[in-house]
């Protein structure tokens, strides 16, 4: 009987110890149309810390195949079966938007790595559980339109994804273009899985724009640009920060030369001035990733995973002072800690979040970049 009692106490202590481990649930688009974004995000988790504040961290990685339904299914599984303390993901806007209801219902904080401001705005009872570390379309659209204005663009054609990503960008570009007196002469849509956009491009060319804006992400965003060049368009083409990876350069080839886009500073980390607050952290990430995957392999998307790790490293110790992992109280404390992040330097910028701002990035998180000779060149 005494032996059984001791065994029971030992097992109980083991259970207490196990419950103290931190569980991070991750759903990423490692396959499907957004794979060129999700793969570097997935790879980066290999570099994230295995312990935070002395607590062991388990990363539960699932692939949502760039599919909204699968992202929802993954989120439910991570919460119900893996009992995660926080969700990181997804890669793309439609998936992240679909996950909001699930994490809010489970009162589990989420760090999205997608760009649409709609993921965290307007703030409400559901979105109070949702944060993101990707620069919002609202933030990047300002940089784009400012560049267009300085370049003398008066007539702009727009073509974007026929989903929440494209719609979010259209909303922002449309509003800013009106303020800056830039006329929208054509507006078209295409799907991430389309193999032809000839009809849309012919309509754009007929409108005789001064510049074309493509609101896409990953390698699918190269399709309209290739067709525009094939059909003889020689004007400037703007893309979003959703194309900032080497696969876009590879697929686009000579047709994406001269492309202008806003991007996180990590994309051109080595070109940043030494005075830039982000440079050291960005170079640290780039060097680690490229040591494992080859020169030129680091992307802004993988850096979102890196920054998720930085945010967790800054907030988990705060939450641990209030509760143990695996509890509702710990999840709430972690949510509160994320909302109160101050001057946390990541590879993408400096994070300062609040009850009304669950992104927390300012102008230090964006630069304008031009594609020159198949590489990224910082625009001065």
N, C-alpha and C positions, 0 to 999 in steps of 0.2 A: 504493500500500500504506500509505504514511504517512497519507494522507488518510483511508483506511478505518479505520486505527487511531485517529486523532483522533475520527472520527465515532462509533466504538464507545465510546470513553471518554466522549464527550459524552452519548450515549444512556444509558450506565451511570450517569452522575451524575444525569441526569434521573430515571431509575428510582429512584435512592436518595432523591432529593428527594420524588418522588411517594409513596414508601412511608412517608415521615414524616408524611403527613397523617393525621388522626384520622377514623375512620369510625364514626358512630353509627347503629345500626339502630333504627327505630321502627315498631312495629305498634300501631295504634289503632283503636277502634271508631267510625269517622267516619260509618258508615251502619249501618242495622239498629236494633234496639230501644234500643241504648245510644248512639245518635248524639248525643243532647243532651249527653252527657258527653264523647264523643270529639271532636266538632267544636271546642270551645274548646281542647282539648288539642292538636289539630292546628294550630289557628291560632297558638298560643303559640310554636311552634317558629320562627316568623318573627322573634321577638324575641331568640332565643338567640344567643350570640356566634358569629361566623364564625371566630374564632381563640381558642385557649386556650394561654397560655404561648408565644406566637409560632408555634404550629402551626395550620395550617388545619384547620377542622372541616367535615366533610360529613355532613349529616343525610339518611338514606335513609328516607323516610316511606312506609308501606304501610297500606292500610285492611283490617282483618280482618272488617268488616261485622258485628261483634258475634257472630262465629261461631268456635267453638273449633277446628274443623278448619282454617279459613283462617288463624287465628292461628298454628297449628303450621306450616302451609305457609310463611307469611311469615317465621317465625323461621328455618326451614331455609334459605330463599332468602337472607336477609340474611347469614347466616353463611357459606354455601357460595359464593354468587355475589358478594356485595358485600364479603366479607371484613371484616365490622365488628369493632370492638374492644369494643363494648358494645351491649347491647340495652336499649331503653327501651320499656316497655309490658307487658301490654296494659292497656286501660281497665278491663276487668271481671275479676272473680275467676275464673270458669270458664276463660277464655282464659289468664290468667296461670298458673294451676295446670297447664294442659296444656303450657305452654312450659318448665316447670322441667326436665324430662328432657332436652330438646334442648340448652338452654344448658349444663347440667351435663356432658353428653357432649362438647360442643365446648369446654368450659372457657372459656366466655365470660361475663363478669359481666352481670347483668340487673338493671335497676331497674324494678320493677313499680309501676303507679299505681293498683292495685286494693286493696281494703280487707281482705280476709280474712287473719287471722293465719296460716291454714294455708299460705299462700304461702311463709312463712319459718319456720314452726314445725311440728314440732320440728326443731331444727337437725340436719342430717345431711350426708353427703358430697355430696348433690345440692344441698341448699339453701344450702350454703356459698357457692355462686356467685350466690345470689339475694338481692336487697335490695328494699326498697319504701319509698316516701315518702308513702303514704297512711296516715292513722291507721287502726289495726287495729280490727276490730269489738270485740275484747276491751277496748280502750282507751275507745272511745266508748260501749259498753254500760254501763260503770260510771257514766258521767255521766247516762245516761238513767235507770237504776234509782235513782240517788241522787235525781234530780228527782221520780220517781214516789213514792218513799218520803216525801219532804218534802211532796208534794201529797196524801198520805193515800190513795194507791191501794192497795187490798187485793185486788182481783180484776182480772186482766189478760187480755185476749184477744190472740192473736198471729196475724198472717197475713203470710206471706213468700213470696218467690220459690221455686219448686220447682227450685232448683239450688244450687250450692255457696255462693252468696251468702246465700240464705235459710237454708240449713242451718247455716252458720257463725253467723249471728245468733241462730238458735233455740238453739244450743248455749250461747252466752254469756248470753242473756237468761234462759233456763231455769235455769242455775246461779245467777245473781245473784238472780233473783226468789225462789228457794228460801231463800237466805241472808237476804234482807230480808223474809221472811214474806209475800211477794206470791203469791197463788194464781193459777195459769194455768187459766182456766176454759174456754178454747177455743183450738185450734191448727189453722190452715188454711194451704193453699198455693195459689199461682196461678202461671201461666207469664208470662214477659215479653211474649209475643205474644197473650195472652188478650184477648178483647173483652167478656167478661162474667164477673163474680164474684158474681152474685146469690146463688147457692146457698151459697157460703162466708159471705157477709155475713149471711144469714138465720140460719145456725148461730151466728154470733158474737152477734147480737142476742138470740137465745134464751138465751144464757148470762148475759145481764145484767152485762156487765163494767163496772168503774169507769173503765177506759181501754182503748184499743186501740193495739197496737203494729204498725206496718206495716214489714216488712223488705224494702224494694224500692229500686230506684235509677232515676233518670231519670224521664221522663214516664210509663212504665208504672206507677210507684208511686202515681200519682194516681188510678188506677181504683178500687181498694178504698175510698179515702177519699170519692170522689164518690158511690159507691153507699151507703156508710154514711150520709152526710148525706141522700141522697135518701130513704132508708128511715127517717129520723127520728132517727138517733143524734145526741145532743147532747153527749156526754161528750168528754173530752180525747183527742186522737189524737197519737201519737208516730210520727215517721218517723226514718230513719237519715240520716247525712251524705251518702248517695247521692242525695238529692233537692235538694242545694244549688245549683240553677241556675235561671235566669229562665224556662226552658221549663216547668219544673214549676209555677211560679207562674202562667204563662200558661194551661197546660192545666187546672190545678186550679181557677183562678178563686176564686170566693167559697167554694167547698167546702173549700179548704185554709187559710182564715183561722183563726188561733189554733193552727196546728200547731206542735208543739215538736220540736226536733231538736238533736243535737250537731253541731258543724261546726268546720272549721278557722277560725282567727281571721281569715283573709283575707276571709271572707264579710262580715264587719262591720268591716273595717279602720278606717274613719273613726270608728267608735264606740268603738274601743279607747282606753284611757287612754294618754297620752303616755309613761308609764313602761313600757308593754308593749314588751318587747324585739323583738317581731315586727313592730310597727306600721309602722316605716319601710320595711322590705322589702316588706311586704304592700301598702302604699299605692303604692310604686313600680311594682309589677306591675299593680295595678288601673288606675293612671293610664295606663300604656302600652297596656294592652289596650283600655280604653274610648276612648282617643284614636283607635284604629284601627277599633273596632267599635261605638262608641256607648255612651252612658251606661247603666249597669246591665247591661252585657253580660258583665262579668268574672265568672267562676265559680271555685269551689274546684277544679274539675277542671282547668281551664286552668292554675291555679297549681301543680298537680302537675308539669306539664311545666316550668314556671318553676323549681321546686325541683330537678327533675332536672338542669337546666342549672347551677344553683348547686352541686349536689353534684359534677358533673363539673368545674366550674371549680376546686373545692377539691381534687380528687383527681388530675386529669390531670397537673398539675405535679409531684406526688409520684411518680407512675408513670414520668414521663419521665426521672427521675433514674436509673432502673434499666434502662429498655429503650426501644426505638423502637416506635411504633405499627405495627400490622400483624403483630406477632409474638406467639407464645404467652407469651413472658416478659412482654410489656407487658400483656396481658390479666390475667395472674396478679398483676402489680404493681398494676394498677388495682383488682382485687378486694381486695387487701390494704389499699390506701389507703381504699377505701370502708368497710372494716371498722374502720378506725381514725379515722374522722371524729370530730372533737371541736369542740363549740360552733360549729357552722356554722349561721348564722341564715338561715332560709328564709321564705317567705310563709306556711307552715303551722306553723312552730314552729322549735325549736332541735334540731339533729341531733347525737346522741352515740351512735355505733354501737360495737359490740363483737363478739367472736367468738360471743356468745350472743344478741345483739340486733341484727338487721339492719333495724330500723326506726329506733330511736334517738330516738323522740319521747316527751316527758313531758307533764305537765298544761298546759304552755305551748302545746300544740298543739290545744287544744279549748276551745270555749265553748258555752254553751247559747243557742239562738236561738229566737225565736218569730216566726211570720208575722203581721204586723200591717198592715192596709190594703195588702195586696199587696206588702209589702217585708219585708226581714229586720231584726229588732229584737233587739239584744243583751239577753239576760236578765240582770238584775243579781243 
